[in-house]
Structures are given as C-alpha cells and as structure tokens.
Amino acid sequence: MLGVIPPPSQVQKYAVNCSWFQETFGECSEGADDETVRRYARAYIMMLLGTQLFVDKSGNRIHIRWIPYVAKLEEMGTYS
C-alpha cells in the first residue's frame, strides 16, 4: 500500500513515528508515476488523520488503524 515498511526502530506497538513518514514521504519527486503518487497521497492522508484529526496521546506517532481507510483512494469519497 505504501510501497515500503518502516524499520522496527520506527514502530512502537501499533504506531509508526511521524518522523519516519516525513522523511520517507516528505516530497514526491517530479515526474513520479501514478502508483508512486498514490502511495504518497495515502501517506499524506494518514499523516493528516494521525496528526491533525485523531492525534495519538504521544503526538508523534501515527496508528496503523488508518491503513484500511486509505487503502483504496477511490472509495474514500463514500466514507461518512
């Protein structure tokens, strides 16, 4: 879904450090193919969900519970 798995040092229980998301998906390269753009979009949406809308108690981790919600970008418009 994101095309990369975070290293164990960046995972705590069921959450991934925000710094890993920022370092890995901070900027999508110009001319990236459609699938790469989708991966960056999924990561960006997960960052929004985990850091702005539903903040983890620590404030610096993103829970993996959001993965199923961003897996199919084309279906996101049907969510309530």
C-alpha positions as CSV (number, residue, x, y, z in Angstrom):
1,M,0.0,0.0,0.0
2,L,2.8,2.5,0.9
3,G,5.4,0.5,-1.0
4,V,7.8,0.4,2.0
5,I,7.8,-1.0,5.5
6,P,9.1,1.1,8.4
7,P,12.1,-0.3,10.2
8,P,11.4,-1.8,13.6
9,S,13.1,1.1,15.3
10,Q,10.4,3.4,13.9
11,V,7.5,1.3,15.2
12,Q,6.1,1.3,18.7
13,K,3.3,-1.3,19.2
14,Y,0.7,-0.3,16.6
15,A,2.0,3.1,15.7
16,V,4.7,4.5,13.4
17,N,6.8,7.5,14.2
18,C,5.7,10.7,12.4
19,S,9.4,11.5,11.6
20,W,9.6,8.3,9.5
21,F,6.5,9.4,7.5
22,Q,8.0,12.8,7.0
23,E,11.4,11.5,6.0
24,T,10.0,8.8,3.7
25,F,7.1,10.7,2.1
26,G,8.1,14.3,2.6
27,E,8.3,15.2,-1.1
28,C,7.1,13.3,-4.1
29,S,9.6,13.5,-7.0
30,E,8.6,15.4,-10.1
31,G,7.6,13.0,-12.9
32,A,6.6,10.2,-10.5
33,D,4.4,7.5,-11.9
34,D,0.7,7.2,-10.9
35,E,1.3,4.5,-8.3
36,T,4.0,6.4,-6.6
37,V,1.7,9.5,-6.4
38,R,-1.0,7.3,-4.9
39,R,1.4,6.0,-2.3
40,Y,2.4,9.5,-1.3
41,A,-1.2,10.5,-1.2
42,R,-2.0,7.6,1.1
43,A,0.9,8.5,3.4
44,Y,-0.2,12.2,3.4
45,I,-3.7,11.3,4.3
46,M,-2.5,9.0,7.1
47,M,-0.4,11.9,8.4
48,L,-3.4,14.2,8.4
49,L,-5.6,11.6,10.2
50,G,-2.9,10.7,12.8
51,T,-1.5,14.2,13.5
52,Q,-4.4,16.6,12.9
53,L,-7.7,14.9,13.2
54,F,-7.2,12.0,15.6
55,V,-3.9,12.7,17.5
56,D,-2.1,9.9,19.3
57,K,-1.5,10.7,23.0
58,S,2.2,11.0,22.3
59,G,1.6,13.5,19.5
60,N,4.4,12.0,17.4
61,R,3.1,8.6,16.2
62,I,0.5,7.5,13.6
63,H,-1.6,4.5,14.4
64,I,-1.8,1.8,11.8
65,R,-5.6,1.6,12.2
66,W,-5.9,4.2,9.4
67,I,-4.4,1.8,6.8
68,P,-7.7,0.2,5.7
69,Y,-9.3,3.6,5.2
70,V,-6.6,4.9,2.8
71,A,-6.0,1.6,1.0
72,K,-8.5,2.4,-1.8
73,L,-8.3,6.1,-2.5
74,E,-11.1,5.9,-5.0
75,E,-13.5,4.7,-2.2
76,M,-12.7,7.5,0.2
77,G,-15.4,9.7,-1.1
78,T,-18.0,7.2,0.1
79,Y,-17.0,7.4,3.7
80,S,-19.3,9.2,6.1
